[in-house]
Amino acid sequence: MKTKLCLLYGGKSAEHNVSLQTAKAVIGALDLNKYEIHPVFISTEGKWVKGPQLNAPVEDVKALQFKEGEEIAPNALSTSIAPSESEGYDMIFPLLHGPNGEDGTVQGMLELLNLPYVGNGVLASSAGMDKVIMKNLFAQAGIPQVNYTWFIRSTWKGNPDAAYKQVEDEIGYPCFVKPANLGSSVGISKCTSRKELETAFEEAFQFDRKIIIEEGVKAREIELGVLGNDQPECSVAGEIVPKKDFYDYKAKYEDGDTALIIPAEVEGGIYNEMKNIAIQSYKALDCSGLVRADFFLTEDGQIFMNEVNTMPGFTPFSMFPLLWKHTGVDYPTLIGKLVELGMERYQDKQTIKHTM
C-alpha cells in the first residue's frame, strides 16, 4: 500500500515563499508509486486549506496556493488527517520555514494530537530557530563559536547609543546583525561602521523583537548535512562561495548567484573534527531527523560553529539535498529516509508511560 503523506507548507512567515519552493521540489521528487501526496496550504494570514490529492509534479508554485478548498482549523488535524485503517494520513511532513512552522509551534500541535511527523521535535525546532538560545546552548556544551551579543527591541529603543557602543566594544567591525528568529538570510546585514550598524538594527527589528550581532570573521563557509535520530550520520562537506559579500536571500533562492562546491576541499582531520562538532551540536539540541550544520573555517584552521538549520530548504539551489546526493543518497531516497526516521521517533515515543 502507498504511504499517505500530508505536506504542510506556506505558513505565516517571512519565509512563506521559500516554503512554497521547497514544497514544489519535494512533490517533484516523490515517488508516486510509493506515496499519496495530500497538500495542506497555510496562507500568510494563517488559514489552513486542504487541497486535492496530487498525482503529478506541479510546474508553478501558484498551483499550490489554494484559493478555494476545504478550510480547516489546525486542531482539526486530529480528525481530518489522523491515521486510521480506512482514511487519514500515515505521516505529516512539515515543509515550513521560519516562525509559525519551523520553530516548534506546529511540532507542538502535532505532539498534542499524537500524530507522526517528519523532522525535529518541539525543543530542537524552537531552540534551533532562536539563534540566541541556540548559541547559549552551544556555549554551555563547549562548542566553538564566534563572539556574539543580543538585544530585544525595547532595550534598544530605550537607549540606542548604548546598544551600538556595546556592539562596538564587545564585537567590533565587521559584524553581522540578524533577526534572532528567522532564517534564509532574511533581514541580515553586514556592518563596517556605526552608520551601517544603525541601519542594520532598524532592518533586523522589522522581522523580530530580538536580534543577534555576531563577530565577522574571514573564513570559508562549510556545511554538513546531518541525518538520523539517536545515531546521526554526516554527509560530505560542501562549501558556499558567494559572489556577493555574503550568502543573502537573493543568492540562495532567486538568482543562484553563488557557487556550491561539493565535496569541499577540506583536509581529512578538519573534516572529522567538523563531523564531531556537528553531531555534538545535534545532540546538544536533541535534534531528530535532519539538520544542516553550518561552519566557519579560518585560514589558520580554526573551526567555528555558525548555526544549525532544523528545516533546511529543498529547492534546486539548496545545499542539504545536494550534500546527500554526493554522499550517495539521492533525493527520493533521502525523503524516504526522513519519513522512516519520523515514524521511528513516533513509535519510540509511544512506549513512554503516561500513568503511574
Backbone hydrogen bonds, N-H to C=O, Kabsch-Sander energy under -0.5 kcal/mol:
donor,donor_aa,acceptor,acceptor_aa,energy
3,T,34,K,-2.6
4,K,2,K,-0.5
5,L,3,T,-0.8
5,L,36,E,-2.8
6,C,4,K,-0.5
6,C,91,M,-2.7
7,L,5,L,-0.6
7,L,38,H,-2.1
8,L,6,C,-0.6
8,L,93,F,-1.9
9,Y,7,L,-0.5
9,Y,40,V,-1.8
11,G,9,Y,-0.7
11,G,42,I,-2.8
13,S,11,G,-1.6
16,H,13,S,-1.5
19,S,15,E,-2.0
20,L,16,H,-1.8
21,Q,17,N,-1.9
22,T,18,V,-2.3
23,A,19,S,-2.8
24,K,20,L,-2.4
25,A,21,Q,-2.1
26,V,22,T,-2.6
27,I,23,A,-2.7
28,G,24,K,-1.9
29,A,25,A,-1.0
29,A,26,V,-0.7
30,L,26,V,-1.4
32,L,30,L,-0.8
34,K,31,D,-1.8
35,Y,31,D,-2.4
36,E,3,T,-2.7
37,I,54,L,-0.7
38,H,5,L,-2.8
38,H,36,E,-0.6
40,V,7,L,-2.7
41,F,49,V,-2.6
42,I,9,Y,-2.5
43,S,41,F,-0.6
43,S,47,K,-2.6
46,G,43,S,-1.6
48,W,72,I,-0.7
49,V,41,F,-2.8
49,V,47,K,-0.5
50,K,70,E,-2.6
51,G,39,P,-2.5
54,L,37,I,-2.6
63,A,60,D,-1.7
64,L,61,V,-1.8
65,Q,62,K,-1.1
66,F,64,L,-1.2
70,E,50,K,-1.1
71,E,69,G,-1.0
72,I,48,W,-2.4
76,A,73,A,-2.4
77,L,74,P,-1.7
78,S,75,N,-0.8
79,T,76,A,-1.3
80,S,76,A,-3.7
81,I,77,L,-2.0
84,S,87,E,-0.7
89,Y,81,I,-1.1
90,D,4,K,-2.2
91,M,4,K,-1.7
92,I,116,P,-1.9
93,F,6,C,-3.4
95,L,8,L,-3.4
95,L,93,F,-0.7
102,E,98,G,-2.9
103,D,98,G,-0.6
108,G,104,G,-2.2
109,M,105,T,-1.7
110,L,106,V,-2.4
111,E,107,Q,-2.1
112,L,108,G,-2.3
113,L,109,M,-1.9
114,N,111,E,-1.1
115,L,110,L,-2.5
118,V,92,I,-2.4
120,N,310,T,-0.5
125,S,121,G,-2.1
126,S,122,V,-2.6
127,A,123,L,-2.9
128,G,124,A,-2.4
129,M,125,S,-1.4
130,D,126,S,-1.8
131,K,129,M,-1.0
131,K,180,A,-2.7
134,M,127,A,-0.5
134,M,130,D,-2.8
135,K,131,K,-2.3
136,N,132,V,-2.3
137,L,133,I,-2.4
138,F,134,M,-2.5
139,A,135,K,-2.5
140,Q,136,N,-2.0
141,A,137,L,-1.7
142,G,139,A,-1.3
143,I,138,F,-2.6
149,T,213,I,-2.1
151,F,211,I,-1.9
153,R,209,R,-2.7
156,W,152,I,-2.0
157,K,153,R,-2.9
158,G,154,S,-1.8
159,N,155,T,-1.2
159,N,156,W,-0.5
163,A,159,N,-1.6
164,Y,160,P,-2.5
165,K,161,D,-2.4
166,Q,162,A,-2.1
167,V,163,A,-2.0
168,E,164,Y,-2.3
169,D,165,K,-2.6
170,E,166,Q,-2.8
171,I,167,V,-2.8
172,G,167,V,-2.5
175,C,191,C,-1.8
176,F,214,E,-2.6
177,V,189,S,-2.5
178,K,212,I,-2.6
180,A,210,K,-2.8
182,L,179,P,-0.6
186,V,183,G,-1.9
188,I,185,S,-1.0
189,S,177,V,-2.0
191,C,175,C,-3.1
197,L,193,S,-2.1
198,E,194,R,-2.5
199,T,195,K,-2.0
200,A,196,E,-2.3
201,F,197,L,-2.4
202,E,198,E,-1.9
203,E,199,T,-2.2
204,A,200,A,-2.9
205,F,201,F,-2.4
206,Q,203,E,-1.2
207,F,204,A,-1.6
208,D,204,A,-0.7
211,I,151,F,-2.6
212,I,178,K,-2.7
213,I,149,T,-3.1
214,E,176,F,-2.6
215,E,147,N,-2.7
216,G,174,P,-2.4
217,V,215,E,-0.5
219,A,217,V,-1.0
220,R,297,L,-2.9
221,E,240,I,-0.7
222,I,220,R,-0.7
222,I,295,F,-1.6
223,E,238,G,-2.9
224,L,293,A,-2.4
225,G,236,V,-0.6
226,V,291,V,-2.9
227,L,233,E,-2.6
228,G,289,G,-2.0
233,E,227,L,-2.8
235,S,225,G,-2.4
236,V,323,L,-0.6
238,G,223,E,-2.5
239,E,261,I,-2.3
240,I,221,E,-2.4
241,V,239,E,-0.5
241,V,259,A,-2.9
243,K,257,D,-1.2
248,D,246,F,-1.6
249,Y,185,S,-0.6
252,K,248,D,-1.9
253,Y,249,Y,-2.5
254,E,250,K,-2.1
255,D,250,K,-2.1
256,G,250,K,-0.7
258,T,256,G,-2.7
259,A,241,V,-1.8
261,I,239,E,-2.8
261,I,259,A,-0.6
262,I,260,L,-0.7
264,A,237,A,-2.4
266,V,264,A,-1.5
271,Y,267,E,-2.6
272,N,268,G,-2.3
273,E,269,G,-1.8
274,M,270,I,-2.5
275,K,271,Y,-2.5
276,N,272,N,-2.2
277,I,273,E,-2.4
278,A,274,M,-2.9
279,I,275,K,-2.4
280,Q,276,N,-2.3
281,S,277,I,-2.8
282,Y,278,A,-2.3
283,K,279,I,-2.3
284,A,280,Q,-2.0
285,L,281,S,-1.5
286,D,283,K,-0.8
287,C,282,Y,-2.8
289,G,228,G,-1.8
290,L,288,S,-1.6
291,V,226,V,-1.8
292,R,309,N,-1.7
293,A,224,L,-3.1
293,A,291,V,-0.5
294,D,292,R,-0.5
294,D,307,E,-3.0
295,F,222,I,-3.5
296,F,304,F,-2.6
297,L,220,R,-2.3
298,T,302,Q,-2.2
299,E,218,K,-0.5
301,G,298,T,-1.8
304,F,296,F,-2.5
305,M,144,P,-3.2
306,N,294,D,-3.0
306,N,304,F,-0.5
307,E,294,D,-1.2
309,N,292,R,-2.3
310,T,308,V,-0.6
318,S,315,T,-1.9
322,L,318,S,-0.6
323,L,319,M,-2.6
324,W,320,F,-1.7
325,K,321,P,-2.1
326,H,322,L,-2.1
327,T,323,L,-0.5
328,G,324,W,-0.7
328,G,325,K,-0.9
329,V,324,W,-3.3
330,D,328,G,-0.6
334,L,330,D,-2.6
335,I,331,Y,-2.4
336,G,332,P,-2.2
337,K,333,T,-2.3
338,L,334,L,-2.1
339,V,335,I,-2.1
340,E,336,G,-2.2
341,L,337,K,-2.5
342,G,338,L,-2.2
343,M,339,V,-2.1
344,E,340,E,-2.5
345,R,341,L,-2.4
346,Y,342,G,-2.1
347,Q,343,M,-2.8
348,D,344,E,-2.0
349,K,345,R,-2.1
350,Q,346,Y,-1.2
351,T,348,D,-1.2
352,I,349,K,-1.5
